């Protein structure tokens, strides 16, 4: 009889459990869940975005932006000769799609408004980066879920301009979600610590970047004026969107960690940049680059012309030249997603082009001042006065373009390269027709410079919908 009683008791217990939870759920330790939650996923996204921006974008672009040139110690590399191979871009593609965007999609499906809204903004940021380098990319069918859920393993490629339009709308959607959100985010947010007001500034700034990128091919003056009139933006050091790192093994700045794991930072200052800084008597030259410590040019900034390292004595020590400074290269340096000086330059350009509520001269001065402040330099006002900002729209855009390129040195090198392509306008080829130097060993005709990345070898071998391969001189849709 006692065995029958025990059986009845067990049946009753299991019956009650079945009403509320399955046995699988009962056996899950809530402190060790087999699936990630929003907090863990957000931290993962932001950490990986630090690597995406610094190792996959910045370190791949600072040569083509002509901030640096190849240094002594190894044979001159492909990038310096404007040679690109499809497998050069496997890592950026896989990190963007398989890591960052996969996690972002999880956030955008969250029923927690703060995570959902932030996820939408980050999605737009990543897709803009992909389009700005590759043009048409998978979007509408990308990151479609698990294979068991009908995932599309060979997503189609969407039109780059269409993706841009979708991303502008996506930012609006994310901002609308954040308007009605209370922050459930905290220390898992490595950028703003859960401050939704700061994320809204980031969203407005990102939308401004998207709109202004179209300025030469599809002007959006009314949208830009409305945005400036009604939005708050990244405008001070506390607003800067950045992922912090530290001088601790495993948590170091991604570019620093990658270089030091290999042959180190052997790049030298490019005279393409140094000459401009010297011509302008720009004090930032001593902040972007370190002084030579030996040789004839000891205690001076000594760059070399772009791609001419083979002309230098092979046995010359690297200390005879200027490399990167601690401002540009260090284990504890943060990775900047968007800076206040970038946004002030966008606002200066918007005011000059479209007559927004901003004063373009004031915004221009604010941008330079913000960059000086970030570096820790005084004298921004005196320097700005020497630039004689003003004149025709083209004259203003030339000043904005050059100063923006200068200011992004050391923190946002990839954005610097992208903007040289946009500000290099017909009739005003300020970079390719003036500032940039032709590397002697370039494999493309003199006067031509890279303006796009190749589609990755991994993508073209796995996705039958991948387009035919392009040339690095092909232009992205917004380029001119």
N, C-alpha and C positions, 0 to 999 in steps of 0.2 A: 504493500500500500504506500509506503514512504517514497518508492521510486515513481509511482504514478503521480503523487503529489508534487514531487520535484519537477517532473515533466510538465505538469500543468502550470507551475509557477514560471518555468522558462518560456513556455509558449506565451503566457501573458506578458512577460517582459518584452519579448521580441515583438509582440503585437503592438505594444505601446510605442516602442522605438520606431517601428515602421511607419507609424502615423506622422512622425515628425522628421526623421532623418534616416537615410540609408545606412547600412553597415559600413559602407565605404567612408561616409562622412564621419561616423562615430570613431573610426580608426585614424582620423587625421589629427595630428598634433597642431593646434592653432598657432603655436609658436614656431613650427617648422613646416609651413604649408608647402606642398609640392608645386604650387603655382605662385607666381609673383603677384604682388599687389601694386597699386598705383604708386605708392611711395617708393618702392624698390625700383620700379620701371623708370620713374622720372630721374632718379639718381643715376641709373644706368645710361639713359639717353644723354644727360648732360655731361657725364664723364666721357662717353664715347664721342660726343660732339667736340670736346676739347681735342681729342686725337684727330678727328675728321678735319677740323679747321687748321690745326697746327702742323700735323705731320703729312696729311694728304693734300692740303690746299696751300698753306703758307710756304712750306718748305719746297713745294713743287713749283712755286710761282716767283720766288724772289730773284731768280736769275732772269726770267723773262720780263720782270718789272724793272730790271737793270739797277736794282739796289746793290747787288753783289755780283761778283764774277768769280770764275774758277781760280783756286789758289794753288800754291806749291804743295807737292807731296804725292799727287796721283796724276795719272794721265788725264788730259782734258776730257770732260764727260760729254755725253750726247746732248744734254740740254743746252750746253754752251754752244753747240754747233747747230742748234735748232733741229736736232734729230729726235724724233719721238717714236717709240715702239708701242704697239697696242697693249702689251702686258705691263707697261708702265702705270696703267690706270686701273688695273684689276683691284687693288686694295681700296681705292677711294670708292669705287662702284660697290664693292661688297660691303664696306663699312656703312655706306649711306643706305643701301637698300636692305641688306640682310640683318643689319644690326640696328641702326638708328630709326629708319622708317618703320621697321617691324614693331619696335617698341612704341613709336609714336602712334601707330594705328591702334594699339591697345589703349593708350590714353584717350584718344579721340572717341572711343566707344564707352568710356567711363560714365557712370551716372553721377559722379562727383564733379560738379561744374568747374571748380578751380583747376583740376587736373585736365579735364576735357578742353577747356579754353586754352590753357598753356600748350597742350598737345597740338592744337590747331595752329598756333603761332609757330611752333617749332617745325611742324610739317611744312609750312610755307617757306621758312628759312632754308630748310634742306633742299626742297625742290628748286628754289631759286638758284642755289649753288650748283645743282646738277645742270639746269638749263644754261646757266651762264658759262659753263665749261663745255658741255656736250651738245647743246641745242635740243633737238627732239629726243625725248627720253620716255620710258614707260611711266605712265601716270595713272590713267583711269583703270587699268587692269593690273597695276603693280601692287605688290604686297597684299595679295587677295585672300590670305588665310591658309589654313591647313589643307593638305592634300585630301583628307577625308571630308572636307567641307567644299570640295570642288575648286581648289586653288588653281589659278591659271599659271601654268609653268612656263609659258611662252607669251608674256604680255606684249601687246601691241605698243608701238611707239606713238606718242601723241605729239601734235604740233606744238613747238616751243612757245609761240605767241599765245596759243590757246591755254597752255598751262599757266602762263603768266596771268592771264585774265582770271583763271580759276583761283590762283593763289591770292590775288587781290581780294576776291570775294571770300576766300577762306579766312583771310585775316579779319575781315568784317564779321564773319560768323563767330570766330574766336573771341573777338572783342565783345560781341553781343552776349556771349555766354559768360564772360568774365564780369560784365556789368551786373549780372544777377547772382554772382557767386559770393560765397563767404569762404575765406581761405581755409582749406583743410590741409594745406601744404606748410611744411616747416623746414627743418634742417635737411630734409631730403632734397631741397631746392638749392643746388650749389651756386646758383646765380643771384637770386634775390631773397633767399630765405623765406619764401612764401608771401612776399609783399606783392599783392595783386595790383596795387597802384603802379609799381615799377614795371610789372609785366604789361600793363596797359600802355605805358610809355614806350616799351619795347615794340608792342604791336603797331602803334602809330608810326614809330620810326621805321619799322620794317615796311609798312605800307608806303611810306614816303620813298624809301629806297626803290621799291618795285615800280612805283609810278615814274620816278625820275629816270630810271634805267631806260624807259621808253621815250625819253624826251626828244630824241632825234628822229624817231620813226613813227611814233604815235602819241603826240603830245596830249596830256591830260590836264590842261590848265585849270579847268573848273574844279575837277576832283582834288587837285593839289591845293587850290585856294581854300576850298571847304575844309580840307584836312588841317591845314595850318591854322585856320580861323577857329577851329573847334577842338583841336586835339592837344594833348600834353605829350612831350617828347623827352627822349634822352638829352639832357641839356647841362648836366653837371657831373662831376666825378662820381657822385653817389648813385647816379642813374646808369652808369656804364654796365653793359651786359658782358660779364666775363666769368670764366670758370677758373677758380683758384687752384694752384698746385703748390707744393712745398719741397724743400730740400731734403726729402726723405726718400730713400730707395723705394721704388714702387709707386711713388706719388709725385714724381718730379715732372716738370714741364715736358710735354710730349716731344717737342722738337729737340730739346736738350737731351732727353733720355735716348731718343733715336740716334742722334749724331754721336753721342758719347759711347753708345753701345757699339758703334762702328768705328770709323776712322777719325771722328771728331769734327769740329767746325773748322774746315780748312779754307773757307771762302774769304775773299778779300773785298774791300770796298770797291765798287765800280766807279770809274771816273765819270760815267754818264750821270750819276747822282752827285758825286763830289764836286764836279765842275759847276753844276747849277748852284749848289749850296755856296761855293766859294764866290761865284759871280754875284750872288745876292747878299754876300756878307752875312750869311745865315748862321747864327751861333749853334744851331742844332747839329751841325756837322760833327762837333766834338761829343755829342750825346749819342748819335746813331753809331759812330765808329770809334774804335780805340786807336790811340796814337801808336805809331811805330816806336819800338823801344830800343832798337839798335840801328846801326847803319847811318848813312848820310842824312836820312830824313827822321832821325831820332827826335821824339817829342812833337812830331808833326803828323797830320793826316796824310797818308800816302796810299792812294788807290792806284789801280791800273785800268787801262782801257778795256772795254768789254771783250772777253775772249782772247786776250793776248798773253796769257800766262806762259805760253810756249816761247815767247820772246824774252822772258825774264831768265836770269841765270838759274840753272837747275839746282845749283847748290846754295842759292841764297836762302837764308833762314826766314821763316814766316814772320819773325819779329821785326824784319825790315819794312813790313807793310802794315796797313791798317785792316783789322778784321772787325767783327761785330763787337759792340760794347755790351756791358752788363744790362743796359736798358733793353737791348734787342735779343739777348741770348743769356739765359740763366736758368738754374734748376728750379727756382721758386717763382718764375715769371707766370703771370696769369695768361690765359688764352682769351683774347678779346673777340666777342661775337659782334658787338656794335659799340662804338665809342661815341662820346659826346662831340668830339671834333668831327668825326664822320658826319654826324647828323647836322651839325651847324653848317658844314659845307653844303649838304643837301638843301638846307633852308636858304642859304645864300644863293645857290643856283636857282632854286624855285622862285625866289623873289625877283631875281634878275630876269628870268625867262617869262614869268607869268604875272608879276606884280601882286604877290601875296601880301598879307598883313605885315610880314616882316620887312625890315629895311635891309637890303642886300649887303650894303657896306658894313652895317653893324653885325650882321650874321657872319660875314667873312672875317671880321676882326675877332668875333667870339670864337670862331673855329680855330684860328691860329693861337689865340690866348689859351684855349682849352688844351691844345697840344703842348704848348710850353708848360702849362701847369702839370700835365701828366708826366712830362720829362723831369720837371723840377727846375725849370729855367725861369729867370726873370727877364723883363725887357720885351715882352711880346708887343706892347703898344708902340714902342719906338721902332721895332722891326717892321711892323705892319705899315707904319707911316712911310717907310722907305719904298714900299711896293707901289705906291701911287695908284691904288685901286680906283677904277672908274672908266669912263669912255663908252664906247659902243658895247652892244651885247657881246659880240665876239671877243672884244678886248677883256671884258669882265670874265667871260667863260674861260679864256686862256689863263687868266690869273687864278681863278678858282681851281681849274684843273691841275695846274702845276703845284699849287700850294696843298691841294688835297693829296696828290701823289707823294709829296714830301712828308706830309704829316702822318701818312699811313705806314711809313718806313718803321720797321722794328716791331710793330704790333699787329698790323693787318696787311701783310705783304700781298696776299692774294687779292684782296679788295683793291689794293693799289694797282695791281696788274689789270684787273677788270676795268677800272676807271680810266686807265690810260687808253684803252681801246675805245671807250665811249667818248672821251673828250678829244680824241684825235679825229677831228671833223673835216669834211671836205673844205678845202680852202684854208684850213687851220690845222695842219698836221703837226701839232706842237711837239709830239713825241717822235713819231716815225719820220718826220721831216725836219727834226731839229735836235731834240735832246738825246734820243736813243742812238747808240753806236752800233755799227754793223760788225759782228764778230768775224774776224778774218776767215775762219774755217766754216762759216755758215754754209749749209747745203741748199739754202733757198736764195733766190736772187737778191742782190744788194738792194736795200730799201724796203724789203718785205720782212715782216715780223710775225711771229705766231699769234693767232687770234682764236684758237679753239684747241680742244683736246681730242685725241683719237678715241673711238669707241674701244672699250677694253677687249682684249683677246678672249677672256673668259666668257663675256657676254655674247660675243659673236660666234663662239663655238657652241654655246648652249641654247641660244634663243634664235630660232629660225626667222623670227620677225625683226631681228636686228638689221638696221639699214646697211647699205654698202659703206665701206670705210671711206673716210674723208681725208683731206689734207689739213695740216695744222694751220694753213693760211686761209681756210674757209672761215666765213664770218657767222657769228650767232645772229639771230634775226634782228636784234636791236642795234647791232653794230653798223657803222657807216663808213 
